[in-house]
Amino acid sequence: MPWWCCRKEINVTGIQTHPLYRLANPGSIVFFGGSNNIGAMGTNILMSLLAMGFEGQVFPVHPKEKIVQGLTAYTSVLDLPITPDLAVMVLPTVLVNPTLEHCGQKGIRNAVVVSGGFKEVGGQGPVLEKQMVEICRRHGITLIGPNCLGVANPHHKLNTTFLPFEGKPGFIGMASQSGSFLTQMFNTMARHHIGFSTAFSVGNSACIDIVDCLDYLGSCPHTKVITLYIEGLVRGRAFVETARAIARQKPIVAIYVGGSATGRKAGSSHTGAMAGPDRLYDGIFRQAGIIRVQSITELLDFAWVLGSLPAPRGRGVVIQTHSGGPGAVAADAVGRAGLELPDLSAKTLEALKPFVPHTGSVANPVDLTFSKNPLDFFDPIPKVLLEDENTAMLMVYFLTPLPVIRRALAMMGVAADRIESEADQMVTQQAQAFGRVFEQAGKPVVGYNWRSTEERFSQVLMESGVPLFGDPQRAARALGALVRYHQWRG
Amino acid sequence: MPWWCCRKEINVTGIQTHPLYRLANPGSIVFFGGSNNIGAMGTNILMSLLAMGFEGQVFPVHPKEKIVQGLTAYTSVLDLPITPDLAVMVLPTVLVNPTLEHCGQKGIRNAVVVSGGFKEVGGQGPVLEKQMVEICRRHGITLIGPNCLGVANPHHKLNTTFLPFEGKPGFIGMASQSGSFLTQMFNTMARHHIGFSTAFSVGNSACIDIVDCLDYLGSCPHTKVITLYIEGLVRGRAFVETARAIARQKPIVAIYVGGSATGRKAGSSHTGAMAGPDRLYDGIFRQAGIIRVQSITELLDFAWVLGSLPAPRGRGVVIQTHSGGPGAVAADAVGRAGLELPDLSAKTLEALKPFVPHTGSVANPVDLTFSKNPLDFFDPIPKVLLEDENTAMLMVYFLTPLPVIRRALAMMGVAADRIESEADQMVTQQAQAFGRVFEQAGKPVVGYNWRSTEERFSQVLMESGVPLFGDPQRAARALGALVRYHQWRG
């Protein structure tokens, strides 16, 4: 057991006193392994760090180069003018421990070791990793890794991962046994207008493990929901205790890939973590109050809804649509997700009357077929539905058929060269109108369709905070998780 | 029972003699309900029909307008210079039967009735629908609808649905009790470079029902896979018999939304179809050899793979990745989908050697971490994996991080204004290289990532025919369905 794991108390008072705070919020960084060779992983990570606009000083250390990525480089960490808060290492395996020793001598107390070649490989790897822990213990270094991508804390403009950060700081915390699910999710999350609060890639967990990161995220004020990617747990008991304490305050969503024989095989060759039977992890998650998901897509879906929507007052979902089939599949998905479709109150039916054409249905799903005024679909119709006492949650089907809008504008006499911008303006207004209803809803609201996330309408809608899913099944499952979480929390 | 349903024999000889052939492949069309008022549904449908470039004559009938959408309009169908093959009606309910009677008198033998207000509503609706069937019987009219969107046959440039067609003719047949899943899927399918062969929206099924359409699609040479959207079946036995006969030749994938109480409620208010318990439909589908899916996304996922990939010779999936986590979740998904991860043969391991860096793993998942030459990932590495005798199927993780490519090009001295086009060219070459491997594979190959379908790399890859999924779970489930189908078919 590494020294770090001996910490028994869970820190819940003030994030700034948390043992991981400085690692995730360093004032300055010494960087090993960056150069001017774009083929090197270290160079890519250094570029991503700099591209994010990290506000503290960054000191590259390089044996030969004088200038690295435009910064003055040093031949040894011992030569630095100050003692940086954090060391990031992307070095050949054999250089890691000697360099770490120098960092300790310099007084550096936090390290990210990206380099692999330790416990996850055979031969001398486990021995080297033991020596690494010994150096950390001796110097009191808080180390994340090896074989990891470190930390992304966009609120602090910190990114020690491979890819440049995209999007904005957000509310989703992550502790992951795969660095890919930090760095390779930047783009995915940015397209959905969600973002990480702070994300940790723990790698081999020589010192800091997923429990420690979970603990940190529990205290982190930016983090509204915590996501975990787990290939196997070592400290099962500490994990359950930490998670249980946090889950009462903020939801935790986890994917475990060691459950199937095939997943176990893949995971163990990746970080050397110990996997166990699927049912064992089901039990661990249940004890800990963790919501389990079956895919990375679902991990983000659930995090989006759990981290941003209010607690539902019941399990009744009202579906708003203008097409029967999309309404029916949503209704079916709602049922399968353990939710209900309440009837609308007499008052709501009355209030809807002016907006619903004779072809429409005011059963639930509310199928408008079309709106007399297309803007009504975005406001006030959803507002009326949200005011219904039986509506705990609202799920809306959004179809924004640009080709139809374009040809309508053309027939209305809009000049050809103005059609694109007018159509753009029209869908932007629609999405913004709905966004305002969403903001004031006080109830969970989600959207769904099968269209591209790149469409202007979808982009504005998501920018307004509305979770928008590529299938009603995903939307319903996420709402189901939201209901179960708040029921469990009580 | 409508007269149409009395047909007992299943037509499997020559599509041109099929009773639905002329309806799906008309030479000329009379259109009721189109005008120059863009607010009218009929106008929108007529515009979509014309926008597709339908090659036969189209005759709008309108009581007042002389020119409709640039075409000479007639005040009555009886005035037309010829007898068109097909009538499309988007008229107020009360006008439908009298107009249909005129069509019969004119000798028209095929009709699409888009108008609603029949069996799906109360009052006089069911009576009017009975009269409609009587008119059809008297004149020998093959009628689809009412309360439907008719037919999209892009191979014939026919589209009687609301939205303009997008993309290309394809291999996916559809018979649907919701018109939305024809017309609102055009965009979704076009983005994935898949398309309908012929798609039917059956609406209330007064004459033609889903069984008849299934039968047609079974004979249709363009159709390689059939998708069904079902809210409830009337002719259960005919459905099972027809489906079973077809399923041995081409796969049938179905979603049934009447199974949950909530779905049943939604479906019955939509087309008035009779729904039944979930288990009943499970039994029907099993007897019929139909593959059941749980979402519209999965309907298209399965159709894509079942309709375009060869039969796998076993259940062994090889996963190719350059990132551990995405490999591990894929491995887990493969296991959960009932598939296996075989070890690679000694011969393959030997052949891979020149391409795998020391950080990589040649277990399965084959985790390359990075390639010495980035193009190797697209060819020849997948080629080597496909040649392995244990590889029945190949699943590849595609990350195309444009920001990394851009900054690499910048560091290599490419001028700022050339970077976008060079990056574009690079990813295009990569996707095309993989596309060529795919074409010659002779084994099922799929890709996955969490990126936008709009990216150039993804677009070129899908254009080459490679099914690309937004999550490995979706990819694995689709491959699982492919294996089960071919095992069942034997």
Chai-1 contact restraints between the chains, C-beta under 6 A:
chainA,res_idxA,chainB,res_idxB,connection_type,confidence,min_distance_angstrom,max_distance_angstrom,comment,restraint_id
A,I38,B,A408,contact,1.0,0.0,6.0,A-B,restraint_1
A,I38,B,M411,contact,1.0,0.0,6.0,A-B,restraint_2
A,M47,B,R407,contact,1.0,0.0,6.0,A-B,restraint_3
A,G116,B,T359,contact,1.0,0.0,6.0,A-B,restraint_4
A,L163,B,P401,contact,1.0,0.0,6.0,A-B,restraint_5
A,P164,B,P403,contact,1.0,0.0,6.0,A-B,restraint_6
A,S178,B,G324,contact,1.0,0.0,6.0,A-B,restraint_7
A,S178,B,G325,contact,1.0,0.0,6.0,A-B,restraint_8
A,S180,B,S323,contact,1.0,0.0,6.0,A-B,restraint_9
A,S180,B,G325,contact,1.0,0.0,6.0,A-B,restraint_10
A,S180,B,P326,contact,1.0,0.0,6.0,A-B,restraint_11
A,F181,B,G325,contact,1.0,0.0,6.0,A-B,restraint_12
A,Q184,B,L399,contact,1.0,0.0,6.0,A-B,restraint_13
A,T188,B,W450,contact,1.0,0.0,6.0,A-B,restraint_14
A,R191,B,S452,contact,1.0,0.0,6.0,A-B,restraint_15
A,V257,B,A328,contact,1.0,0.0,6.0,A-B,restraint_16
A,V257,B,V329,contact,1.0,0.0,6.0,A-B,restraint_17
A,V257,B,D332,contact,1.0,0.0,6.0,A-B,restraint_18
A,S260,B,D332,contact,1.0,0.0,6.0,A-B,restraint_19
A,S260,B,G335,contact,1.0,0.0,6.0,A-B,restraint_20
A,S260,B,R336,contact,1.0,0.0,6.0,A-B,restraint_21
A,A261,B,G335,contact,1.0,0.0,6.0,A-B,restraint_22
A,T262,B,A331,contact,1.0,0.0,6.0,A-B,restraint_23
A,T262,B,V334,contact,1.0,0.0,6.0,A-B,restraint_24
A,T262,B,G335,contact,1.0,0.0,6.0,A-B,restraint_25
A,T262,B,L341,contact,1.0,0.0,6.0,A-B,restraint_26
A,G263,B,A331,contact,1.0,0.0,6.0,A-B,restraint_27
A,G263,B,D332,contact,1.0,0.0,6.0,A-B,restraint_28
A,G263,B,G335,contact,1.0,0.0,6.0,A-B,restraint_29
A,A266,B,G327,contact,1.0,0.0,6.0,A-B,restraint_30
A,A266,B,A328,contact,1.0,0.0,6.0,A-B,restraint_31
A,A266,B,A331,contact,1.0,0.0,6.0,A-B,restraint_32
A,A266,B,P365,contact,1.0,0.0,6.0,A-B,restraint_33
A,G267,B,A328,contact,1.0,0.0,6.0,A-B,restraint_34
A,S269,B,S361,contact,1.0,0.0,6.0,A-B,restraint_35
A,S269,B,A363,contact,1.0,0.0,6.0,A-B,restraint_36
A,H270,B,G324,contact,1.0,0.0,6.0,A-B,restraint_37
A,H270,B,A328,contact,1.0,0.0,6.0,A-B,restraint_38
A,S295,B,D471,contact,1.0,0.0,6.0,A-B,restraint_39
A,S295,B,Q473,contact,1.0,0.0,6.0,A-B,restraint_40
A,I296,B,V329,contact,1.0,0.0,6.0,A-B,restraint_41
A,T297,B,D471,contact,1.0,0.0,6.0,A-B,restraint_42
A,S323,B,S180,contact,1.0,0.0,6.0,A-B,restraint_43
A,G324,B,S178,contact,1.0,0.0,6.0,A-B,restraint_44
A,G324,B,H270,contact,1.0,0.0,6.0,A-B,restraint_45
A,G325,B,S178,contact,1.0,0.0,6.0,A-B,restraint_46
A,G325,B,S180,contact,1.0,0.0,6.0,A-B,restraint_47
A,G325,B,F181,contact,1.0,0.0,6.0,A-B,restraint_48
A,P326,B,S180,contact,1.0,0.0,6.0,A-B,restraint_49
A,G327,B,A266,contact,1.0,0.0,6.0,A-B,restraint_50
A,A328,B,V257,contact,1.0,0.0,6.0,A-B,restraint_51
A,A328,B,A266,contact,1.0,0.0,6.0,A-B,restraint_52
A,A328,B,G267,contact,1.0,0.0,6.0,A-B,restraint_53
A,A328,B,H270,contact,1.0,0.0,6.0,A-B,restraint_54
A,V329,B,V257,contact,1.0,0.0,6.0,A-B,restraint_55
A,V329,B,I296,contact,1.0,0.0,6.0,A-B,restraint_56
A,A331,B,T262,contact,1.0,0.0,6.0,A-B,restraint_57
A,A331,B,G263,contact,1.0,0.0,6.0,A-B,restraint_58
A,A331,B,A266,contact,1.0,0.0,6.0,A-B,restraint_59
A,D332,B,V257,contact,1.0,0.0,6.0,A-B,restraint_60
A,D332,B,S260,contact,1.0,0.0,6.0,A-B,restraint_61
A,D332,B,G263,contact,1.0,0.0,6.0,A-B,restraint_62
A,V334,B,T262,contact,1.0,0.0,6.0,A-B,restraint_63
A,G335,B,S260,contact,1.0,0.0,6.0,A-B,restraint_64
A,G335,B,A261,contact,1.0,0.0,6.0,A-B,restraint_65
A,G335,B,T262,contact,1.0,0.0,6.0,A-B,restraint_66
A,G335,B,G263,contact,1.0,0.0,6.0,A-B,restraint_67
A,R336,B,S260,contact,1.0,0.0,6.0,A-B,restraint_68
A,L341,B,T262,contact,1.0,0.0,6.0,A-B,restraint_69
A,T359,B,G116,contact,1.0,0.0,6.0,A-B,restraint_70
A,S361,B,S269,contact,1.0,0.0,6.0,A-B,restraint_71
A,A363,B,S269,contact,1.0,0.0,6.0,A-B,restraint_72
A,P365,B,A266,contact,1.0,0.0,6.0,A-B,restraint_73
A,L399,B,Q184,contact,1.0,0.0,6.0,A-B,restraint_74
A,P401,B,L163,contact,1.0,0.0,6.0,A-B,restraint_75
A,P403,B,P164,contact,1.0,0.0,6.0,A-B,restraint_76
A,R407,B,M47,contact,1.0,0.0,6.0,A-B,restraint_77
A,A408,B,I38,contact,1.0,0.0,6.0,A-B,restraint_78
A,M411,B,I38,contact,1.0,0.0,6.0,A-B,restraint_79
A,W450,B,T188,contact,1.0,0.0,6.0,A-B,restraint_80
A,S452,B,R191,contact,1.0,0.0,6.0,A-B,restraint_81
A,S452,B,E454,contact,1.0,0.0,6.0,A-B,restraint_82
A,E454,B,S452,contact,1.0,0.0,6.0,A-B,restraint_83
A,E454,B,E454,contact,1.0,0.0,6.0,A-B,restraint_84
A,D471,B,S295,contact,1.0,0.0,6.0,A-B,restraint_85
A,D471,B,T297,contact,1.0,0.0,6.0,A-B,restraint_86
A,Q473,B,S295,contact,1.0,0.0,6.0,A-B,restraint_87
